[in-house]
Amino acid sequence: MAMKIQDTCINCGSCEPDCPNQAITAGDPTFLVDTARCTECVGAFDAPKCIEICPIEGCIVTEPAEPRELLEARYAQLHA
């Protein structure tokens, strides 16, 4: 698994356009993370952009963290 959006999400949509892998989409009632596309921003940014941009502290978490090598490989495959 990668990033997870908690129930505290206010559905503001701030995270969706900044995701480099298009892994975040609108859901009902909160946004959702496609774990097959999420790389925790490895390959694109130094830290998960969704966490940086989210106005609700603790709303988006890493659950559980994946090995960096797996995230790098996923990023390379998505952007090949």
N, C-alpha and C positions, 0 to 999 in steps of 0.2 A: 504494500500500500504506500501511498505518498502523502500528499497534503489532504487534510479533511476539514471541511467547513462545518462548524458547530451550529447548534440550534439557535445560538445568539445572533446569527446572521440577520441583518436588517434588510437584506435584499437590495442594497444600494447599487450594486453592479460595478463598483469601483475596481474590483479584481479582474473581471473578465477581459477587458481590452489589453491589460498589461501582461497577460499570460503568454509567454513566448511559444508555447506548444498548443495553444487553443484547447487546453484541458479543462477550462472552467466554463460551465454553461448555466443558464437560468434553470432553476428547478422550482418546485412548489412545496414548501414555502421558501426554501433557501437555495442558494446557488450550489452546484454540485461539481466535484472534481472527478474527471475521468482518470482513474489510476493507471490506465494503459498509456496515457499521454503525459502524465505529470512526471517531471524530472526534478522537482523541488528547485527548479531554475538552474540546476547544474548544467553547464554548457552555455548559459546565456547571461546569468547574473551571479554575483557573489553570494547572494542570499535570496530566499524565496520572495519574489516581488509581491505576491498576493498578501503576504503577512505585512510587508512594508506599507502597502497602500491601504490596507483595511482600516477603517476608522474605529472598529471595535476591537480593543485589545483582547487577545486570547481567543478570538473567533475562529482563526485558522491555525491548525496545529499539524505537526508532522506525526503521523500515527501509523505504524511505527516507522522509524527512519530506515531507509533502504541503503545498501552499500553504494558508495560513490561510483564504483566501477559499473554497476548495473544502471545507474542513472545516466552516466556518460554514454553508455552503449545505447540506451533508449533515446537519448537526445540525438545521437549520430544517426540512428535509424529514422527518426522523425524528420530530420533535416537533410537527408541524403539527396 
